[in-house]
């Protein structure tokens, strides 16, 4: 009997009128936690470069980075109470410039633990990559609006602010659906544009800074949990202040070590009294 695809619920959610919750994260413990919390999909985004690897941009992220973190997230998801939560992995910058490269790198991410591949744009290169990946059996998520790998080409964050740009974005969205994408991420576009695209497509849209008219929403785990220091971006809602909590824990540890309060007796082990006495006797002898 063939296994049921983990992405099937995502494909069918739009027809059922169900919203999808996606979280972008990069490690096994976070994946387990978010799956247990009921998330519908995990994304191993190239945002890992800024968020956890200390890079200044998205362009420095490599296939090796994505493969390692995709494998980690996949292992974490399998250890959760909901091991069938799908994992989508980004193809990083310049990793799908030819059909052969797209197939090779997409297959590598699938073998590492991804259930689907995400890539940016709707130009000839991106569309060719989508068709190639679909042909080899890799489900694909498109990404339009603000596409971080092309950030140097943009004059601002919010895209499709004019009628002409909005019409072009709609055409690009339709071309990605026709090429075989099963879902589409819309990032930093006016909510009216995102709603119109959502209504025009039969595949689900996942918004980030695109308003409530999308079929689902995605945020970075470190942003929504408040692990990222500093004020959040406009489209981010913080559901916790983990930065303050973790800083306090680190400070308390340092203070107790410096003062001698940690470790206490209960944090260690003692030798049985008879063994201790015998060892002392032998040692003195």
Secondary structure by P-SEA (a helix, b strand, c coil): cccccccccccccccccbbbbbbbbccaaaaaaaaaacccccccccccccccccccccccccaaaaaaaaaaaaaaaaaccccccbbbbbbcccccccaaaaaaaaaaaaaacccccccccccaaaaaaaaaaaaabbbbbbbcccccccccccccccccccaaaaaaaaaaaaaaaaacccbbbbccccaaaaaaaaaaccbbbbbccccccccbbbbbccccccccccccccccccccaaaaaaaaaaaaaaaaaaacccccccccccccaaaaaaaaaaaac
